């Protein structure tokens, strides 16, 4: 059975990954929270993205994020990749 991914689920997964990998609690963070505000740098974001690839089972072929992405920005980028993969 294929699991459906939406923005809410991706953001929840990001928060879980950040908690388990970096011991940073984002449970109260809003979707508009900039990832750098949590203390994560660009290398840490790449670690999170690799974990999301593992969770979704899909390679994120096009990583196009703004300079200081929010949780929403990351989730939207992941969704675009998942949709592009589904339409390929």
ZIZIZI-V891417 format. One line per field, one symbol per residue. ss: DSSP state (~ for helix, > for strand, _ for the rest). phi: phi as a letter, one per 30 degrees, with the letter a starting at -180 (. if undefined). burial: # if it has 24 or more other ideal C-beta (glycine too) atoms within 12 Angstrom, else .. A space follows every 10 residues. Layout:
# ZIZIZI-V891417
ss=???
phi=???
burial=???
This chain:
# ZIZIZI-V891417
ss=______~~~~ ~~~~~~~~~~ ~~________ ___>~~~~__ _~~~~~~~~~ ~~~~~~____ _________> ~~~~~~~~~~ ~~~~~~~_
phi=.dddcbeddd dddedddddd dchcdcecdd dcddddddjd cddddddddd ddddddibdd dbcbcdebdc ededddddde dddddddd
burial=....#.#..# #.###.##.. #..#.#..#. ..#.#..#.# ...##..##. ##...#.#.# ....#...## ########## ##......
